[in-house]
């Protein structure tokens, strides 16, 4: 099967199983899909089960560990409960082990999916930051290099987190705008001091993540108050693949690692 055929068939599978908008699917298959990261099963020459294992870097105790994100695992209805998803998922684990990845991780869509992944060795361990409200500020129309640098710099002050490249941030910004949101900035003396990524999916405003310069102070009365998150909520699961860097998932879970801004 050629790369173009694989891409076309995986897109048809995605559209048959998920309810994402056409602009989102366009972005995903133009910006994220690659044959090298695709794991799939065929019946009669047609892809009936597939997923992507997207590469990320986990910043852990001063180390940068390669990890893989399970994205879009799906099976056509007529072929479910036949072990295909388990087979495809294990294919991705084997590839990640060969690449030296520390773990595979994901966000389960619902309780049924969480049970499936538990049966394959995944354990809840990642958390997402929670913010009480969308702050006032300036909504921007495009993502500029200085904004990306600010977000990546402030993200780097966190401990034990999944990092994001410039392309990751650009794609999340695009998807947030598709969902009625975007990026809101606060400035002080001409300098960015807060960047908030948010959407309005389903008609409700939701802060996806927020990055602030704490040097301006954390008091609500500060010139550009920081809104650093104090609360987190469960979000993701992980399966350990290499114990050289992380001895066990209990160690990882105890450090309350942070995950946000995942695309799917």
Residue pairs with C-beta under 8 A, 6 or more apart in sequence:
1 9
1 42
1 45
3 35
6 35
6 38
6 40
6 47
7 29
7 33
7 35
9 46
9 47
9 50
10 29
10 33
10 38
10 40
10 47
10 50
11 25
11 29
11 33
12 47
13 47
13 48
13 49
13 50
13 74
13 76
14 20
14 25
14 28
14 29
14 72
14 74
15 25
16 76
17 74
17 75
17 76
18 72
18 74
20 28
21 178
23 178
24 175
24 178
27 171
27 174
27 175
28 72
28 263
28 264
31 167
31 171
32 52
32 54
32 71
32 171
32 263
33 52
34 52
37 52
37 53
37 54
37 55
38 50
38 51
38 52
39 50
39 51
39 52
39 53
39 88
39 89
39 91
39 92
39 95
40 47
40 49
40 50
40 51
40 88
41 47
41 48
41 49
41 50
41 84
41 87
41 88
42 48
43 79
48 75
48 76
48 78
48 79
48 84
49 73
49 74
49 75
49 76
49 79
49 84
49 85
49 87
49 88
50 72
50 73
50 74
50 88
51 70
51 71
51 72
51 73
51 74
51 88
51 89
51 92
52 70
52 71
52 72
53 68
53 69
53 70
53 71
53 92
53 95
53 96
53 104
54 68
54 69
54 71
54 263
55 66
55 67
55 68
55 69
56 66
56 67
56 68
56 69
56 162
56 163
56 164
57 64
57 65
57 66
57 67
57 162
57 163
58 64
58 65
58 66
58 67
58 102
58 103
58 160
58 161
58 162
58 163
58 257
59 65
59 156
59 158
59 159
59 160
59 161
59 162
59 163
60 102
60 160
60 245
60 246
60 252
60 255
60 257
61 160
61 255
63 245
64 163
65 101
65 102
65 245
65 246
66 99
66 100
66 101
66 102
67 96
67 101
67 102
67 103
67 104
67 105
67 162
68 92
68 95
68 96
68 99
68 101
68 103
68 104
68 105
69 104
69 105
69 106
69 262
70 89
70 92
70 104
70 105
70 106
71 106
71 263
71 264
72 264
73 85
73 88
73 89
75 84
75 85
85 116
86 120
89 120
90 120
92 104
93 104
93 239
93 241
96 104
96 241
97 241
97 242
100 242
101 241
101 242
102 240
102 241
102 242
102 245
102 246
103 238
103 239
103 240
103 241
103 242
103 246
103 252
104 122
104 238
104 239
104 241
105 122
105 126
105 162
105 236
105 237
105 238
105 239
105 259
106 117
106 122
106 236
106 237
106 238
107 235
107 236
107 237
107 259
107 262
107 264
108 114
108 116
108 117
108 237
114 124
114 237
117 237
117 239
118 237
120 239
121 239
121 240
122 237
122 238
122 239
123 237
123 238
123 239
123 249
123 253
124 234
124 236
124 237
124 253
125 236
125 237
125 238
125 249
125 252
125 253
125 257
126 162
126 234
126 235
126 236
126 237
126 238
126 257
126 258
126 259
127 232
127 233
127 234
127 235
127 236
127 256
127 257
127 258
127 259
128 232
128 233
128 234
128 235
128 236
128 258
128 259
128 260
129 209
129 210
129 229
129 231
129 232
129 258
129 260
130 229
130 231
130 232
130 233
131 196
131 207
131 209
131 210
131 227
131 229
133 207
134 184
134 196
134 198
134 205
134 207
135 184
135 186
135 194
135 196
135 210
135 225
135 227
136 186
137 184
137 185
137 186
137 194
137 196
138 184
138 185
138 186
138 187
139 182
139 183
139 184
139 185
140 147
140 182
140 183
140 184
140 185
143 169
143 170
143 173
143 183
146 192
147 183
147 185
147 192
147 195
148 166
148 169
148 170
150 192
150 195
150 211
150 213
151 164
151 169
151 195
151 211
152 163
152 164
152 166
152 169
154 195
154 211
154 212
154 213
155 161
155 163
155 164
155 211
156 163
158 258
159 255
159 258
160 252
160 255
160 256
160 257
160 258
161 257
161 258
161 259
162 257
162 258
162 259
162 260
162 262
164 172
164 261
168 261
168 263
169 261
171 263
172 197
172 208
172 261
172 263
173 182
173 183
173 197
175 199
175 263
176 182
176 183
176 197
176 198
176 199
176 208
179 199
179 200
179 201
180 199
180 200
180 201
181 197
181 198
181 199
181 200
181 201
181 205
181 206
181 208
182 197
182 198
183 195
183 196
183 197
183 198
184 195
184 196
184 198
185 192
185 194
185 195
185 196
186 192
186 193
186 194
186 195
186 224
187 193
187 224
188 216
188 223
188 224
191 213
192 213
193 212
193 213
193 216
193 224
193 226
194 210
194 211
194 212
194 213
194 224
194 225
194 226
194 227
195 210
195 211
195 212
196 207
196 209
196 210
196 211
196 227
197 207
197 208
197 209
197 210
197 261
198 205
198 206
198 207
198 208
199 205
199 206
199 208
200 206
208 260
208 261
209 260
209 261
210 227
210 228
210 229
212 226
212 227
212 228
213 224
213 226
214 226
214 228
216 222
216 223
216 224
216 225
216 226
217 223
217 225
217 226
218 225
218 226
218 228
219 225
232 256
232 258
235 259
235 260
236 259
236 262
238 249
238 252
240 246
240 248
240 249
240 252
246 252
